[in-house]
Amino acid sequence: VKVQKAFYDLLKKLNKKGITIILVTHEVGVLSSLVKKVICINHQICCMGKPKEMPKLLKQMYGEDIIHHHHKGGHYD
């Protein structure tokens, strides 16, 4: 957890300096408080939007049974 926090803190610093960061991950809920835009790709762009739009976009993509966890506060803020 310490290394993850240090990594995410570094990403925040670089982004505040205006550096664009492209990160590939399956942890959309964890990173949604750290990013400005999320793009979901499965051989092509499936959906794209702001983190707050992701629950709606993911439901459109996967159906109503998906559960999206948005981590607010805690380890990564």
N, C-alpha and C positions, 0 to 999 in steps of 0.2 A: 504494500500500500504506500510506503514511503517513496519508493521509486516511481510509482504511478503518479503520485502527487507532484513530485519534482518534475516529471516529464510534462504533465499538464500545465504546471506553472511556467515552464520554459516555453511551451506553445503560446500561452497567454502573452508573455513578454515579447516574443517575436511578432505576434500578431499586432500588438499595440504599437510596434515600431513600423507597421505598415507592410510587413512581410506576409505574402500569401502562403498559406500552408495547405497542402493536400495530404489528407490522412485517410488511409484505408482501414476500416474497422467494422466489426459487427456490433459494437457497443454504442448504438445510436443514442440510447437513453442517457448514458453517462456523459457523452460528449455534447449533448444538445445544449447544455448551458455554456459551452466554450466556443461554439461556432456560430457563424452568421448564416451559413447555407449548408443544406444536406442534399446530397444526390444519391439516390439508390440505383444501383446498376445490377442487372442480371442479363448479361450479354448485350444489353442496350440500356439506355437511361429509362428507368421505370417511373420514377417520380423525382421531383426536385422542388425544394422550397425552404422556407425558414424553419428553424427547429420547432417553433410553436405550431406549425402546420403539419408536422410529421404524423401525429396520431391519425388525423383524417386521411392523409395520403397513404399511410401504411394500411389502414382499413380498406381503402379503395383497392389497394394492390393485393392484399392477402385475405380480405373478407372480414366479417364482423367478429370473428373469434380471437383476433389478435389482441394482446394486452401490451400496451406501451408504457414503460416505466420511465418517468422523467426524474432524474436525480437532481434535486434542488438542495443546495447546502451540502453539508457533510464533507467528505474527503476531498472533493475536487474544486471547491470554491475558495 
